[in-house]
Amino acid sequence: MLLIRRGFSLVNYLITGGAGFIGSNLAAEVVKRGGKVSLVDDLSMGKEENIIHLNKKRVTFYKKSITDHDFMTNLLIKEHFDYIILLGAVASVANSVRMPYETHEVNQEANINILETIRKFGLNVKKLLFASSAAVYGNNPQQPKKEGSAIEPGTPYAIDKFASERYALTYGELYQIPTVATRFFNVYGPRQNPDSPYSGVLSIIFDCLENNKQFKLFGDGSQTRDFTYVKDVVNAVLLLLYDSKAVNSVYNVATGKSVSLKEVIATFEKILNKQLEIEYLPERIGDVKHSSANISRLMAMGFRPDYDIVAGLNLYINAGVAGI
């Protein structure tokens, strides 16, 4: 475990989207390792209850939108963060189709403002990580997706993710800012919001099974994803933050193994010993049919996923039952 102290002061982190389920799990691990962290979240999807248990001496929470450029600029200048993790986003593909410019302001412009503040004021950041998405690959039929695969973003969400990813890496190259980007593949785990219409499909299934609600299945369930347990994602993020060789490059973050939604539903039903009531609906515009990841680049950095879908769902379900 990396000791994250410098001199007599704690290593200082910023996590945007810090009250979301990935951000809150990451913040918990950073605090566990001895760091201090500032969390920025407007709570549009994140929840304050996700972070209420964290050590208040180590965690500062700002209920703010990252689109408040003046606030973000002042925070960056004031705090002199060592590590910056940009998770804040409108994570819904459907919302980006319905409100393209509003989501663009969050998913791209806000991140450029952060990069520009670092550049303009010469802030000494050890590493900035931008969280991109497997959505950038679109419906390109090549499987599994490699970081060098063709990029075919089919929605405003995917366009903004790819553009922001490129901004982060290009700022790094042009202005000597250590940056790295990750393309997450369908992350799930404790504290995931079941109200999410996109990335929270597993949390929606879990919620429906727990509360005897009908699950709306768009398509026939044959669509495949590389579902990745959040602890594996946190480990990958920290690995890439701390490794000086991971700079100005992008990495797929996944397990390297895809399963169909039908298989996932069957696993849920077996663990909970309940049958899911399903309403079948037409496929949604913009949804990707199949998605699998090649993670050889990340594994070359020393990453090994610890959780397959069965192990991950067991932990997720047990945490949910325990109210974690």
NUTI-88866 format. One record per residue (C-alpha): x, y, z. Coordinates in pm, whole numbers. Layout:
// NUTI-88866
X, Y, Z
...
This chain:
// NUTI-88866
0, 0, 0
137, 339, -98
197, 578, 191
49, 903, 68
215, 1170, 279
464, 1437, 181
676, 1586, 456
444, 1654, 747
137, 1729, 534
-114, 1494, 379
-126, 1439, 6
-411, 1650, -128
-671, 1517, -374
-960, 1670, -568
-1240, 1445, -692
-1515, 1599, -903
-1836, 1400, -891
-1710, 1294, -550
-2052, 1209, -401
-2129, 969, -684
-2077, 600, -631
-1737, 579, -803
-1621, 905, -646
-1733, 807, -296
-1567, 465, -319
-1248, 630, -443
-1260, 891, -168
-1299, 620, 96
-987, 443, -32
-786, 767, -45
-879, 845, 315
-800, 486, 416
-452, 531, 270
-395, 848, 470
-472, 1128, 224
-708, 1422, 240
-963, 1495, -29
-1191, 1771, -153
-1513, 1651, -316
-1713, 1865, -556
-2062, 1747, -650
-2391, 1924, -722
-2584, 1614, -601
-2780, 1590, -925
-2696, 1219, -922
-2458, 1183, -628
-2580, 1163, -271
-2439, 1322, 41
-2519, 1001, 230
-2251, 831, 17
-1979, 1036, 191
-2131, 1119, 530
-1938, 834, 694
-1597, 959, 580
-1352, 1119, 823
-1450, 1489, 831
-1095, 1587, 926
-977, 1442, 596
-1273, 1522, 369
-1414, 1857, 256
-1738, 1851, 59
-1851, 2132, -170
-2207, 2120, -299
-2120, 2294, -623
-2145, 2233, -995
-1820, 2200, -1185
-1977, 2439, -1436
-1922, 2716, -1178
-1593, 2814, -1337
-1507, 3090, -1091
-1554, 2858, -794
-1348, 2580, -952
-1067, 2815, -1053
-1046, 2965, -704
-1053, 2621, -542
-769, 2494, -760
-553, 2799, -691
-622, 2790, -317
-575, 2420, -247
-268, 2327, -457
-394, 1974, -520
-140, 1697, -576
-384, 1471, -762
-700, 1563, -954
-956, 1303, -1061
-1225, 1428, -1299
-1528, 1202, -1250
-1796, 1473, -1258
-2032, 1422, -1552
-2387, 1387, -1671
-2354, 1011, -1710
-2675, 950, -1901
-2659, 890, -2275
-3034, 946, -2292
-3003, 1286, -2123
-2726, 1389, -2362
-2952, 1307, -2658
-3236, 1505, -2504
-3025, 1797, -2374
-2702, 1802, -2575
-2576, 2149, -2487
-2658, 2129, -2116
-2466, 1803, -2086
-2183, 1945, -2299
-2132, 2223, -2044
-2071, 1961, -1775
-1899, 1688, -1974
-1656, 1904, -2169
-1647, 2277, -2096
-1613, 2235, -1719
-1316, 2002, -1765
-1144, 2237, -2009
-1178, 2515, -1752
-993, 2300, -1498
-715, 2222, -1744
-691, 2586, -1845
-667, 2697, -1483
-378, 2457, -1427
-206, 2590, -1740
-263, 2961, -1682
-156, 2961, -1320
122, 2705, -1354
-23, 2481, -1086
209, 2201, -985
-12, 1892, -1020
147, 1550, -978
-118, 1387, -1200
-461, 1467, -1345
-684, 1175, -1441
-985, 1220, -1668
-1254, 952, -1654
-1366, 880, -2009
-1597, 602, -2123
-1616, 294, -2344
-1902, 479, -2515
-1642, 652, -2732
-1606, 331, -2936
-1972, 340, -3037
-2104, 51, -3244
-1772, -26, -3407
-1804, -405, -3458
-1442, -479, -3367
-1428, -680, -3044
-1264, -656, -2801
-1208, -282, -2804
-847, -168, -2785
-736, 184, -2703
-629, 213, -3068
-963, 92, -3204
-1165, 322, -3427
-1356, 588, -3236
-1719, 617, -3346
-1905, 822, -3085
-2276, 804, -3163
-2417, 1039, -2899
-2337, 1380, -2750
-2226, 1201, -2432
-1969, 993, -2621
-1852, 1291, -2828
-1789, 1500, -2516
-1611, 1215, -2340
-1373, 1163, -2631
-1312, 1535, -2684
-1242, 1592, -2313
-1011, 1291, -2308
-814, 1435, -2598
-805, 1780, -2437
-661, 1630, -2118
-391, 1431, -2297
-302, 1711, -2540
-280, 1969, -2259
-46, 1725, -2091
179, 1702, -2394
176, 2073, -2481
206, 2221, -2135
396, 1952, -1941
102, 1860, -1720
109, 1492, -1618
-227, 1360, -1739
-387, 1023, -1797
-732, 910, -1916
-938, 601, -1842
-1219, 448, -2047
-1451, 285, -1796
-1658, -17, -1902
-1993, -32, -1716
-1893, 11, -1355
-2119, -118, -1077
-2106, -151, -701
-2224, -23, -362
-2390, 320, -349
-2473, 321, -720
-2786, 527, -783
-3072, 314, -924
-3228, 632, -1068
-2950, 646, -1326
-3102, 567, -1667
-2777, 440, -1818
-2469, 331, -1630
-2675, 207, -1337
-2845, -83, -1516
-2726, -333, -1254
-2840, -109, -970
-3180, -80, -1143
-3207, -461, -1165
-3111, -492, -798
-3363, -226, -697
-3640, -399, -894
-3565, -737, -738
-3544, -596, -386
-3867, -396, -416
-4069, -631, -640
-4078, -381, -926
-4093, -448, -1297
-3765, -408, -1487
-3779, -235, -1824
-3548, -425, -2059
-3462, -236, -2377
-3399, -505, -2639
-3392, -880, -2585
-3117, -896, -2322
-2855, -1032, -2560
-2654, -710, -2543
-2318, -768, -2380
-2104, -556, -2151
-1781, -584, -1956
-1934, -514, -1614
-1658, -395, -1381
-1682, -395, -1002
-1605, -56, -850
-1317, -181, -632
-1133, -289, -947
-1193, 59, -1091
-1061, 230, -776
-749, 13, -784
-691, 94, -1151
-737, 469, -1096
-488, 479, -809
-240, 265, -999
-247, 507, -1292
-228, 812, -1067
83, 695, -886
278, 535, -1172
496, 796, -1342
506, 584, -1659
129, 626, -1703
135, 970, -1855
-45, 1138, -2146
-207, 810, -2248
-546, 638, -2226
-631, 302, -2069
-933, 74, -2088
-1053, -10, -1736
-1251, -334, -1727
-1221, -704, -1647
-1149, -822, -2000
-1455, -1051, -1995
-1805, -960, -2119
-2139, -1112, -2027
-2491, -1064, -2161
-2760, -882, -1969
-2957, -1208, -1966
-2667, -1380, -1787
-2646, -1097, -1536
-3018, -1118, -1462
-2989, -1496, -1413
-2699, -1444, -1169
-2898, -1189, -969
-3196, -1424, -956
-2982, -1714, -837
-2812, -1515, -561
-3135, -1358, -437
-3353, -1664, -510
-3611, -1437, -674
-3743, -1400, -1028
-3727, -1064, -1200
-4045, -937, -1362
-3944, -798, -1703
-4117, -561, -1946
-3956, -593, -2289
-3921, -266, -2481
-3757, -167, -2814
-3385, -94, -2815
-3301, 267, -2733
-3145, 501, -2989
-2775, 543, -2920
-2733, 230, -2707
-2439, 9, -2798
-2526, -357, -2869
-2198, -527, -2775
-1900, -404, -2577
-1591, -593, -2467
-1252, -464, -2356
-892, -549, -2425
-709, -449, -2105
-358, -560, -2201
-226, -202, -2181
-353, -166, -1823
-232, -513, -1728
114, -419, -1856
112, -156, -1580
53, -431, -1323
-327, -428, -1300
-517, -751, -1238
-897, -752, -1193
-1003, -918, -869
-1377, -957, -933
-1561, -1151, -1201
-1936, -1094, -1240
-2035, -1359, -984
-1790, -1239, -717
-1874, -875, -785
-2251, -926, -771
-2223, -1124, -449
-2031, -839, -283
-2264, -579, -431
-2579, -758, -317
-2442, -828, 32
-2340, -463, 69
-2687, -356, -41
-2861, -589, 199
-2635, -461, 478
-2718, -101, 384
-2359, -10, 302
